[in-house]
Amino acid sequence: MKSGFKCKIVSPAGILFEGDAWQCSARDSQGAFSIRAMHRDCLSLLAPGCIEVARTEDDRTKFKIGRGLLSFRENRCLIVAEPTS
């Protein structure tokens, strides 16, 4: 994928999303942030709320989570999320 990256969101219930993404947006203790292709490596503890995965600028899907962990490395994003209570 030229202008995107691989993204996977997992929870104890199973895989919530797996596929190509143009952008992934979430919140941590510092506030909202977004990741796009070729972002520098990062690891973040996610705050409860919504994760938004955009396949394109116009094709977006939201996932409600409790807390979570986001890892971005080598143009791949992995999010391990707790379910909401």
Beta strands, then each sheet from edge to edge (+ up, - down):
strand 1: 5-11
strand 2: 14-21
strand 3: 23-28
strand 4: 31-36
strand 5: 42-46
strand 6: 49-54
strand 7: 60-65
strand 8: 68-73
strand 9: 76-81
sheet 1: 2+ 1- 9- 8+ 5-
sheet 2: 4+ 3- 6+ 7-
end
